[in-house]
Amino acid sequence: MSNGPKNGWKRVNREVGGKAETWRGTFGSRALSGLVLAGVFDLSYIKTAQDAGVIIFWERDLTPLRDFVEATATR
């Protein structure tokens, strides 16, 4: 959750986007990074995260996240 653009940068690009490459290096190229957004975010920060391979989900509609998890779950 972000209450302003500056806080949004920290949440998106530092806490998730900035670590995505490290996580892929540690866990392999099949590791995916994603985040659920709620609040105020600068669109350029979201675009930067997407360009870094982060999958974006919006809190107002979690159906795509549920569908993704169900499609990738091992049974």
PDB file of N, CA, C and O in Angstrom:
ATOM      1  N   MET A   1       0.845  -1.177   0.000  1.00  0.00           N
ATOM      2  CA  MET A   1       0.000   0.000   0.000  1.00  0.00           C
ATOM      3  C   MET A   1       0.883   1.229   0.000  1.00  0.00           C
ATOM      4  O   MET A   1       1.869   1.305   0.733  1.00  0.00           O
ATOM      5  N   SER A   2       0.522   2.177  -0.818  1.00  0.00           N
ATOM      6  CA  SER A   2       1.279   3.416  -0.906  1.00  0.00           C
ATOM      7  C   SER A   2       0.337   4.596  -0.724  1.00  0.00           C
ATOM      8  O   SER A   2      -0.772   4.609  -1.258  1.00  0.00           O
ATOM      9  N   ASN A   3       0.789   5.576   0.028  1.00  0.00           N
ATOM     10  CA  ASN A   3      -0.034   6.761   0.225  1.00  0.00           C
ATOM     11  C   ASN A   3       0.483   7.964  -0.547  1.00  0.00           C
ATOM     12  O   ASN A   3      -0.021   9.073  -0.371  1.00  0.00           O
ATOM     13  N   GLY A   4       1.469   7.765  -1.390  1.00  0.00           N
ATOM     14  CA  GLY A   4       1.998   8.850  -2.200  1.00  0.00           C
ATOM     15  C   GLY A   4       3.053   8.350  -3.164  1.00  0.00           C
ATOM     16  O   GLY A   4       3.602   7.264  -2.977  1.00  0.00           O
ATOM     17  N   PRO A   5       3.346   9.138  -4.203  1.00  0.00           N
ATOM     18  CA  PRO A   5       4.304   8.705  -5.231  1.00  0.00           C
ATOM     19  C   PRO A   5       5.692   8.357  -4.697  1.00  0.00           C
ATOM     20  O   PRO A   5       6.293   7.386  -5.157  1.00  0.00           O
ATOM     21  N   LYS A   6       6.215   9.124  -3.738  1.00  0.00           N
ATOM     22  CA  LYS A   6       7.556   8.824  -3.220  1.00  0.00           C
ATOM     23  C   LYS A   6       7.560   7.476  -2.493  1.00  0.00           C
ATOM     24  O   LYS A   6       8.471   6.670  -2.681  1.00  0.00           O
ATOM     25  N   ASN A   7       6.566   7.240  -1.683  1.00  0.00           N
ATOM     26  CA  ASN A   7       6.431   5.968  -0.988  1.00  0.00           C
ATOM     27  C   ASN A   7       6.226   4.849  -2.005  1.00  0.00           C
ATOM     28  O   ASN A   7       6.735   3.743  -1.823  1.00  0.00           O
ATOM     29  N   GLY A   8       5.478   5.132  -3.078  1.00  0.00           N
ATOM     30  CA  GLY A   8       5.251   4.146  -4.140  1.00  0.00           C
ATOM     31  C   GLY A   8       6.537   3.720  -4.810  1.00  0.00           C
ATOM     32  O   GLY A   8       6.715   2.542  -5.120  1.00  0.00           O
ATOM     33  N   TRP A   9       7.457   4.680  -5.045  1.00  0.00           N
ATOM     34  CA  TRP A   9       8.746   4.331  -5.652  1.00  0.00           C
ATOM     35  C   TRP A   9       9.468   3.328  -4.768  1.00  0.00           C
ATOM     36  O   TRP A   9       9.988   2.321  -5.249  1.00  0.00           O
ATOM     37  N   LYS A  10       9.495   3.613  -3.469  1.00  0.00           N
ATOM     38  CA  LYS A  10      10.185   2.724  -2.539  1.00  0.00           C
ATOM     39  C   LYS A  10       9.584   1.332  -2.564  1.00  0.00           C
ATOM     40  O   LYS A  10      10.310   0.339  -2.606  1.00  0.00           O
ATOM     41  N   ARG A  11       8.272   1.253  -2.539  1.00  0.00           N
ATOM     42  CA  ARG A  11       7.593  -0.040  -2.517  1.00  0.00           C
ATOM     43  C   ARG A  11       7.821  -0.823  -3.809  1.00  0.00           C
ATOM     44  O   ARG A  11       8.154  -2.008  -3.770  1.00  0.00           O
ATOM     45  N   VAL A  12       7.643  -0.166  -4.943  1.00  0.00           N
ATOM     46  CA  VAL A  12       7.693  -0.861  -6.236  1.00  0.00           C
ATOM     47  C   VAL A  12       9.121  -1.125  -6.680  1.00  0.00           C
ATOM     48  O   VAL A  12       9.485  -2.273  -6.933  1.00  0.00           O
ATOM     49  N   ASN A  13       9.928  -0.095  -6.778  1.00  0.00           N
ATOM     50  CA  ASN A  13      11.231  -0.245  -7.410  1.00  0.00           C
ATOM     51  C   ASN A  13      12.338  -0.690  -6.468  1.00  0.00           C
ATOM     52  O   ASN A  13      13.302  -1.313  -6.912  1.00  0.00           O
ATOM     53  N   ARG A  14      12.229  -0.393  -5.213  1.00  0.00           N
ATOM     54  CA  ARG A  14      13.288  -0.799  -4.288  1.00  0.00           C
ATOM     55  C   ARG A  14      12.987  -2.145  -3.645  1.00  0.00           C
ATOM     56  O   ARG A  14      13.841  -3.031  -3.623  1.00  0.00           O
ATOM     57  N   GLU A  15      11.789  -2.298  -3.128  1.00  0.00           N
ATOM     58  CA  GLU A  15      11.473  -3.515  -2.380  1.00  0.00           C
ATOM     59  C   GLU A  15      11.178  -4.715  -3.268  1.00  0.00           C
ATOM     60  O   GLU A  15      11.445  -5.850  -2.873  1.00  0.00           O
ATOM     61  N   VAL A  16      10.639  -4.491  -4.447  1.00  0.00           N
ATOM     62  CA  VAL A  16      10.331  -5.629  -5.332  1.00  0.00           C
ATOM     63  C   VAL A  16      11.179  -5.583  -6.592  1.00  0.00           C
ATOM     64  O   VAL A  16      11.954  -6.503  -6.854  1.00  0.00           O
ATOM     65  N   GLY A  17      11.040  -4.528  -7.368  1.00  0.00           N
ATOM     66  CA  GLY A  17      11.763  -4.436  -8.639  1.00  0.00           C
ATOM     67  C   GLY A  17      13.262  -4.529  -8.476  1.00  0.00           C
ATOM     68  O   GLY A  17      13.939  -5.178  -9.275  1.00  0.00           O
ATOM     69  N   GLY A  18      13.786  -3.890  -7.452  1.00  0.00           N
ATOM     70  CA  GLY A  18      15.224  -3.906  -7.224  1.00  0.00           C
ATOM     71  C   GLY A  18      15.763  -5.253  -6.797  1.00  0.00           C
ATOM     72  O   GLY A  18      16.949  -5.537  -6.964  1.00  0.00           O
ATOM     73  N   LYS A  19      14.896  -6.081  -6.248  1.00  0.00           N
ATOM     74  CA  LYS A  19      15.325  -7.394  -5.777  1.00  0.00           C
ATOM     75  C   LYS A  19      14.991  -8.516  -6.751  1.00  0.00           C
ATOM     76  O   LYS A  19      15.462  -9.640  -6.578  1.00  0.00           O
ATOM     77  N   ALA A  20      14.194  -8.232  -7.762  1.00  0.00           N
ATOM     78  CA  ALA A  20      13.741  -9.272  -8.687  1.00  0.00           C
ATOM     79  C   ALA A  20      14.909  -9.997  -9.362  1.00  0.00           C
ATOM     80  O   ALA A  20      14.907 -11.224  -9.458  1.00  0.00           O
ATOM     81  N   GLU A  21      15.886  -9.252  -9.821  1.00  0.00           N
ATOM     82  CA  GLU A  21      17.027  -9.868 -10.506  1.00  0.00           C
ATOM     83  C   GLU A  21      17.839 -10.725  -9.533  1.00  0.00           C
ATOM     84  O   GLU A  21      18.317 -11.798  -9.901  1.00  0.00           O
ATOM     85  N   THR A  22      17.992 -10.261  -8.310  1.00  0.00           N
ATOM     86  CA  THR A  22      18.701 -11.031  -7.282  1.00  0.00           C
ATOM     87  C   THR A  22      17.970 -12.332  -7.000  1.00  0.00           C
ATOM     88  O   THR A  22      18.598 -13.385  -6.885  1.00  0.00           O
ATOM     89  N   TRP A  23      16.648 -12.269  -6.888  1.00  0.00           N
ATOM     90  CA  TRP A  23      15.859 -13.471  -6.627  1.00  0.00           C
ATOM     91  C   TRP A  23      15.980 -14.467  -7.777  1.00  0.00           C
ATOM     92  O   TRP A  23      16.081 -15.673  -7.550  1.00  0.00           O
ATOM     93  N   ARG A  24      15.969 -13.956  -9.023  1.00  0.00           N
ATOM     94  CA  ARG A  24      16.135 -14.858 -10.174  1.00  0.00           C
ATOM     95  C   ARG A  24      17.529 -15.491 -10.161  1.00  0.00           C
ATOM     96  O   ARG A  24      17.686 -16.664 -10.499  1.00  0.00           O
ATOM     97  N   GLY A  25      18.530 -14.716  -9.771  1.00  0.00           N
ATOM     98  CA  GLY A  25      19.885 -15.252  -9.676  1.00  0.00           C
ATOM     99  C   GLY A  25      20.005 -16.321  -8.606  1.00  0.00           C
ATOM    100  O   GLY A  25      20.760 -17.281  -8.763  1.00  0.00           O
ATOM    101  N   THR A  26      19.269 -16.161  -7.528  1.00  0.00           N
ATOM    102  CA  THR A  26      19.317 -17.115  -6.425  1.00  0.00           C
ATOM    103  C   THR A  26      18.451 -18.342  -6.683  1.00  0.00           C
ATOM    104  O   THR A  26      18.873 -19.470  -6.425  1.00  0.00           O
ATOM    105  N   PHE A  27      17.238 -18.122  -7.192  1.00  0.00           N
ATOM    106  CA  PHE A  27      16.270 -19.210  -7.326  1.00  0.00           C
ATOM    107  C   PHE A  27      16.107 -19.726  -8.744  1.00  0.00           C
ATOM    108  O   PHE A  27      15.378 -20.692  -8.966  1.00  0.00           O
ATOM    109  N   GLY A  28      16.771 -19.100  -9.711  1.00  0.00           N
ATOM    110  CA  GLY A  28      16.691 -19.546 -11.096  1.00  0.00           C
ATOM    111  C   GLY A  28      15.760 -18.688 -11.931  1.00  0.00           C
ATOM    112  O   GLY A  28      14.941 -17.931 -11.407  1.00  0.00           O
ATOM    113  N   SER A  29      15.902 -18.821 -13.232  1.00  0.00           N
ATOM    114  CA  SER A  29      15.167 -17.964 -14.157  1.00  0.00           C
ATOM    115  C   SER A  29      13.663 -18.216 -14.153  1.00  0.00           C
ATOM    116  O   SER A  29      12.898 -17.401 -14.669  1.00  0.00           O
ATOM    117  N   ARG A  30      13.237 -19.327 -13.582  1.00  0.00           N
ATOM    118  CA  ARG A  30      11.800 -19.609 -13.521  1.00  0.00           C
ATOM    119  C   ARG A  30      11.116 -18.896 -12.360  1.00  0.00           C
ATOM    120  O   ARG A  30       9.888 -18.890 -12.279  1.00  0.00           O
ATOM    121  N   ALA A  31      11.893 -18.295 -11.459  1.00  0.00           N
ATOM    122  CA  ALA A  31      11.316 -17.542 -10.340  1.00  0.00           C
ATOM    123  C   ALA A  31      10.670 -16.270 -10.866  1.00  0.00           C
ATOM    124  O   ALA A  31      11.270 -15.533 -11.649  1.00  0.00           O
ATOM    125  N   LEU A  32       9.457 -16.023 -10.436  1.00  0.00           N
ATOM    126  CA  LEU A  32       8.729 -14.836 -10.855  1.00  0.00           C
ATOM    127  C   LEU A  32       8.569 -13.885  -9.678  1.00  0.00           C
ATOM    128  O   LEU A  32       8.392 -14.310  -8.537  1.00  0.00           O
ATOM    129  N   SER A  33       8.634 -12.601  -9.972  1.00  0.00           N
ATOM    130  CA  SER A  33       8.400 -11.577  -8.956  1.00  0.00           C
ATOM    131  C   SER A  33       7.128 -10.840  -9.330  1.00  0.00           C
ATOM    132  O   SER A  33       6.899 -10.504 -10.492  1.00  0.00           O
ATOM    133  N   GLY A  34       6.315 -10.599  -8.328  1.00  0.00           N
ATOM    134  CA  GLY A  34       5.082  -9.873  -8.582  1.00  0.00           C
ATOM    135  C   GLY A  34       4.708  -9.034  -7.384  1.00  0.00           C
ATOM    136  O   GLY A  34       5.241  -9.216  -6.290  1.00  0.00           O
ATOM    137  N   LEU A  35       3.789  -8.115  -7.598  1.00  0.00           N
ATOM    138  CA  LEU A  35       3.309  -7.303  -6.500  1.00  0.00           C
ATOM    139  C   LEU A  35       1.846  -6.945  -6.721  1.00  0.00           C
ATOM    140  O   LEU A  35       1.362  -6.868  -7.850  1.00  0.00           O
ATOM    141  N   VAL A  36       1.172  -6.732  -5.620  1.00  0.00           N
ATOM    142  CA  VAL A  36      -0.215  -6.293  -5.642  1.00  0.00           C
ATOM    143  C   VAL A  36      -0.217  -4.828  -5.242  1.00  0.00           C
ATOM    144  O   VAL A  36       0.266  -4.472  -4.168  1.00  0.00           O
ATOM    145  N   LEU A  37      -0.760  -3.981  -6.104  1.00  0.00           N
ATOM    146  CA  LEU A  37      -0.752  -2.546  -5.867  1.00  0.00           C
ATOM    147  C   LEU A  37      -2.070  -2.054  -5.285  1.00  0.00           C
ATOM    148  O   LEU A  37      -3.151  -2.469  -5.704  1.00  0.00           O
ATOM    149  N   ALA A  38      -1.954  -1.170  -4.324  1.00  0.00           N
ATOM    150  CA  ALA A  38      -3.090  -0.442  -3.775  1.00  0.00           C
ATOM    151  C   ALA A  38      -2.572   0.918  -3.339  1.00  0.00           C
ATOM    152  O   ALA A  38      -1.558   0.997  -2.645  1.00  0.00           O
ATOM    153  N   GLY A  39      -3.232   1.963  -3.722  1.00  0.00           N
ATOM    154  CA  GLY A  39      -2.809   3.296  -3.305  1.00  0.00           C
ATOM    155  C   GLY A  39      -2.367   4.155  -4.469  1.00  0.00           C
ATOM    156  O   GLY A  39      -2.853   4.000  -5.590  1.00  0.00           O
ATOM    157  N   VAL A  40      -1.441   5.064  -4.198  1.00  0.00           N
ATOM    158  CA  VAL A  40      -0.993   6.066  -5.163  1.00  0.00           C
ATOM    159  C   VAL A  40       0.402   5.701  -5.665  1.00  0.00           C
ATOM    160  O   VAL A  40       1.338   5.556  -4.878  1.00  0.00           O
ATOM    161  N   PHE A  41       0.527   5.556  -6.980  1.00  0.00           N
ATOM    162  CA  PHE A  41       1.813   5.197  -7.584  1.00  0.00           C
ATOM    163  C   PHE A  41       2.030   6.027  -8.837  1.00  0.00           C
ATOM    164  O   PHE A  41       1.083   6.316  -9.569  1.00  0.00           O
ATOM    165  N   ASP A  42       3.265   6.408  -9.083  1.00  0.00           N
ATOM    166  CA  ASP A  42       3.644   7.084 -10.310  1.00  0.00           C
ATOM    167  C   ASP A  42       3.737   6.020 -11.403  1.00  0.00           C
ATOM    168  O   ASP A  42       4.409   5.004 -11.224  1.00  0.00           O
ATOM    169  N   LEU A  43       3.074   6.246 -12.517  1.00  0.00           N
ATOM    170  CA  LEU A  43       3.041   5.266 -13.599  1.00  0.00           C
ATOM    171  C   LEU A  43       4.436   4.881 -14.080  1.00  0.00           C
ATOM    172  O   LEU A  43       4.656   3.732 -14.463  1.00  0.00           O
ATOM    173  N   SER A  44       5.377   5.813 -14.069  1.00  0.00           N
ATOM    174  CA  SER A  44       6.730   5.489 -14.547  1.00  0.00           C
ATOM    175  C   SER A  44       7.399   4.438 -13.665  1.00  0.00           C
ATOM    176  O   SER A  44       8.195   3.640 -14.161  1.00  0.00           O
ATOM    177  N   TYR A  45       7.088   4.421 -12.357  1.00  0.00           N
ATOM    178  CA  TYR A  45       7.667   3.416 -11.460  1.00  0.00           C
ATOM    179  C   TYR A  45       7.108   2.036 -11.765  1.00  0.00           C
ATOM    180  O   TYR A  45       7.826   1.038 -11.719  1.00  0.00           O
ATOM    181  N   ILE A  46       5.842   1.992 -12.072  1.00  0.00           N
ATOM    182  CA  ILE A  46       5.207   0.720 -12.409  1.00  0.00           C
ATOM    183  C   ILE A  46       5.782   0.187 -13.715  1.00  0.00           C
ATOM    184  O   ILE A  46       6.047  -1.008 -13.842  1.00  0.00           O
ATOM    185  N   LYS A  47       5.973   1.077 -14.681  1.00  0.00           N
ATOM    186  CA  LYS A  47       6.550   0.687 -15.969  1.00  0.00           C
ATOM    187  C   LYS A  47       7.975   0.162 -15.790  1.00  0.00           C
ATOM    188  O   LYS A  47       8.350  -0.833 -16.411  1.00  0.00           O
ATOM    189  N   THR A  48       8.764   0.819 -14.953  1.00  0.00           N
ATOM    190  CA  THR A  48      10.131   0.367 -14.686  1.00  0.00           C
ATOM    191  C   THR A  48      10.126  -1.039 -14.094  1.00  0.00           C
ATOM    192  O   THR A  48      10.929  -1.887 -14.485  1.00  0.00           O
ATOM    193  N   ALA A  49       9.229  -1.280 -13.159  1.00  0.00           N
ATOM    194  CA  ALA A  49       9.128  -2.607 -12.545  1.00  0.00           C
ATOM    195  C   ALA A  49       8.714  -3.651 -13.584  1.00  0.00           C
ATOM    196  O   ALA A  49       9.286  -4.740 -13.627  1.00  0.00           O
ATOM    197  N   GLN A  50       7.732  -3.330 -14.416  1.00  0.00           N
ATOM    198  CA  GLN A  50       7.315  -4.266 -15.464  1.00  0.00           C
ATOM    199  C   GLN A  50       8.463  -4.565 -16.411  1.00  0.00           C
ATOM    200  O   GLN A  50       8.661  -5.715 -16.802  1.00  0.00           O
ATOM    201  N   ASP A  51       9.216  -3.549 -16.782  1.00  0.00           N
ATOM    202  CA  ASP A  51      10.360  -3.745 -17.679  1.00  0.00           C
ATOM    203  C   ASP A  51      11.422  -4.642 -17.048  1.00  0.00           C
ATOM    204  O   ASP A  51      12.193  -5.289 -17.757  1.00  0.00           O
ATOM    205  N   ALA A  52      11.462  -4.683 -15.710  1.00  0.00           N
ATOM    206  CA  ALA A  52      12.402  -5.542 -14.989  1.00  0.00           C
ATOM    207  C   ALA A  52      11.835  -6.950 -14.786  1.00  0.00           C
ATOM    208  O   ALA A  52      12.468  -7.786 -14.140  1.00  0.00           O
ATOM    209  N   GLY A  53      10.648  -7.214 -15.334  1.00  0.00           N
ATOM    210  CA  GLY A  53      10.075  -8.548 -15.255  1.00  0.00           C
ATOM    211  C   GLY A  53       9.137  -8.775 -14.084  1.00  0.00           C
ATOM    212  O   GLY A  53       8.763  -9.916 -13.813  1.00  0.00           O
ATOM    213  N   VAL A  54       8.749  -7.721 -13.385  1.00  0.00           N
ATOM    214  CA  VAL A  54       7.821  -7.850 -12.261  1.00  0.00           C
ATOM    215  C   VAL A  54       6.393  -7.891 -12.791  1.00  0.00           C
ATOM    216  O   VAL A  54       6.013  -7.084 -13.639  1.00  0.00           O
ATOM    217  N   ILE A  55       5.617  -8.824 -12.293  1.00  0.00           N
ATOM    218  CA  ILE A  55       4.216  -8.961 -12.684  1.00  0.00           C
ATOM    219  C   ILE A  55       3.378  -8.095 -11.752  1.00  0.00           C
ATOM    220  O   ILE A  55       3.521  -8.169 -10.532  1.00  0.00           O
ATOM    221  N   ILE A  56       2.500  -7.274 -12.329  1.00  0.00           N
ATOM    222  CA  ILE A  56       1.708  -6.323 -11.559  1.00  0.00           C
ATOM    223  C   ILE A  56       0.256  -6.819 -11.457  1.00  0.00           C
ATOM    224  O   ILE A  56      -0.359  -7.194 -12.455  1.00  0.00           O
ATOM    225  N   PHE A  57      -0.266  -6.809 -10.238  1.00  0.00           N
ATOM    226  CA  PHE A  57      -1.673  -7.118  -9.994  1.00  0.00           C
ATOM    227  C   PHE A  57      -2.273  -5.940  -9.226  1.00  0.00           C
ATOM    228  O   PHE A  57      -1.592  -5.316  -8.411  1.00  0.00           O
ATOM    229  N   TRP A  58      -3.521  -5.642  -9.480  1.00  0.00           N
ATOM    230  CA  TRP A  58      -4.200  -4.535  -8.804  1.00  0.00           C
ATOM    231  C   TRP A  58      -5.108  -5.070  -7.720  1.00  0.00           C
ATOM    232  O   TRP A  58      -5.875  -6.002  -7.960  1.00  0.00           O
ATOM    233  N   GLU A  59      -5.034  -4.497  -6.534  1.00  0.00           N
ATOM    234  CA  GLU A  59      -5.840  -4.953  -5.403  1.00  0.00           C
ATOM    235  C   GLU A  59      -7.338  -4.922  -5.708  1.00  0.00           C
ATOM    236  O   GLU A  59      -8.082  -5.769  -5.213  1.00  0.00           O
ATOM    237  N   ARG A  60      -7.780  -3.980  -6.495  1.00  0.00           N
ATOM    238  CA  ARG A  60      -9.205  -3.851  -6.786  1.00  0.00           C
ATOM    239  C   ARG A  60      -9.750  -5.032  -7.590  1.00  0.00           C
ATOM    240  O   ARG A  60     -10.962  -5.248  -7.620  1.00  0.00           O
ATOM    241  N   ASP A  61      -8.869  -5.799  -8.243  1.00  0.00           N
ATOM    242  CA  ASP A  61      -9.301  -6.963  -9.020  1.00  0.00           C
ATOM    243  C   ASP A  61      -8.240  -8.049  -8.908  1.00  0.00           C
ATOM    244  O   ASP A  61      -7.276  -8.072  -9.674  1.00  0.00           O
ATOM    245  N   LEU A  62      -8.425  -8.938  -7.960  1.00  0.00           N
ATOM    246  CA  LEU A  62      -7.439  -9.999  -7.731  1.00  0.00           C
ATOM    247  C   LEU A  62      -7.738 -11.266  -8.538  1.00  0.00           C
ATOM    248  O   LEU A  62      -7.057 -12.278  -8.365  1.00  0.00           O
ATOM    249  N   THR A  63      -8.731 -11.225  -9.403  1.00  0.00           N
ATOM    250  CA  THR A  63      -9.046 -12.387 -10.237  1.00  0.00           C
ATOM    251  C   THR A  63      -7.848 -12.827 -11.081  1.00  0.00           C
ATOM    252  O   THR A  63      -7.574 -14.026 -11.137  1.00  0.00           O
ATOM    253  N   PRO A  64      -7.116 -11.915 -11.743  1.00  0.00           N
ATOM    254  CA  PRO A  64      -5.947 -12.358 -12.507  1.00  0.00           C
ATOM    255  C   PRO A  64      -4.888 -13.048 -11.644  1.00  0.00           C
ATOM    256  O   PRO A  64      -4.246 -13.995 -12.098  1.00  0.00           O
ATOM    257  N   LEU A  65      -4.699 -12.587 -10.410  1.00  0.00           N
ATOM    258  CA  LEU A  65      -3.744 -13.234  -9.514  1.00  0.00           C
ATOM    259  C   LEU A  65      -4.221 -14.636  -9.152  1.00  0.00           C
ATOM    260  O   LEU A  65      -3.438 -15.584  -9.184  1.00  0.00           O
ATOM    261  N   ARG A  66      -5.485 -14.771  -8.812  1.00  0.00           N
ATOM    262  CA  ARG A  66      -6.030 -16.090  -8.496  1.00  0.00           C
ATOM    263  C   ARG A  66      -5.902 -17.035  -9.699  1.00  0.00           C
ATOM    264  O   ARG A  66      -5.491 -18.186  -9.550  1.00  0.00           O
ATOM    265  N   ASP A  67      -6.253 -16.545 -10.875  1.00  0.00           N
ATOM    266  CA  ASP A  67      -6.142 -17.354 -12.101  1.00  0.00           C
ATOM    267  C   ASP A  67      -4.702 -17.785 -12.346  1.00  0.00           C
ATOM    268  O   ASP A  67      -4.450 -18.931 -12.720  1.00  0.00           O
ATOM    269  N   PHE A  68      -3.761 -16.875 -12.136  1.00  0.00           N
ATOM    270  CA  PHE A  68      -2.343 -17.184 -12.325  1.00  0.00           C
ATOM    271  C   PHE A  68      -1.901 -18.288 -11.356  1.00  0.00           C
ATOM    272  O   PHE A  68      -1.250 -19.251 -11.763  1.00  0.00           O
ATOM    273  N   VAL A  69      -2.250 -18.144 -10.099  1.00  0.00           N
ATOM    274  CA  VAL A  69      -1.854 -19.127  -9.096  1.00  0.00           C
ATOM    275  C   VAL A  69      -2.479 -20.489  -9.402  1.00  0.00           C
ATOM    276  O   VAL A  69      -1.807 -21.516  -9.315  1.00  0.00           O
ATOM    277  N   GLU A  70      -3.746 -20.496  -9.756  1.00  0.00           N
ATOM    278  CA  GLU A  70      -4.394 -21.755 -10.085  1.00  0.00           C
ATOM    279  C   GLU A  70      -3.768 -22.418 -11.314  1.00  0.00           C
ATOM    280  O   GLU A  70      -3.638 -23.641 -11.358  1.00  0.00           O
ATOM    281  N   ALA A  71      -3.386 -21.626 -12.298  1.00  0.00           N
ATOM    282  CA  ALA A  71      -2.802 -22.169 -13.523  1.00  0.00           C
ATOM    283  C   ALA A  71      -1.401 -22.733 -13.307  1.00  0.00           C
ATOM    284  O   ALA A  71      -0.969 -23.620 -14.043  1.00  0.00           O
ATOM    285  N   THR A  72      -0.694 -22.227 -12.310  1.00  0.00           N
ATOM    286  CA  THR A  72       0.678 -22.680 -12.084  1.00  0.00           C
ATOM    287  C   THR A  72       0.828 -23.648 -10.928  1.00  0.00           C
ATOM    288  O   THR A  72       1.912 -24.189 -10.705  1.00  0.00           O
ATOM    289  N   ALA A  73      -0.241 -23.871 -10.196  1.00  0.00           N
ATOM    290  CA  ALA A  73      -0.180 -24.781  -9.040  1.00  0.00           C
ATOM    291  C   ALA A  73       0.004 -26.217  -9.514  1.00  0.00           C
ATOM    292  O   ALA A  73      -0.618 -26.655 -10.481  1.00  0.00           O
ATOM    293  N   THR A  74       0.860 -26.927  -8.822  1.00  0.00           N
ATOM    294  CA  THR A  74       1.044 -28.344  -9.144  1.00  0.00           C
ATOM    295  C   THR A  74      -0.038 -29.133  -8.439  1.00  0.00           C
ATOM    296  O   THR A  74      -0.391 -28.859  -7.292  1.00  0.00           O
ATOM    297  N   ARG A  75      -0.542 -30.091  -9.131  1.00  0.00           N
ATOM    298  CA  ARG A  75      -1.639 -30.899  -8.559  1.00  0.00           C
ATOM    299  C   ARG A  75      -1.223 -32.327  -8.462  1.00  0.00           C
ATOM    300  O   ARG A  75      -2.000 -33.166  -8.008  1.00  0.00           O
TER     301      ARG A  75
END
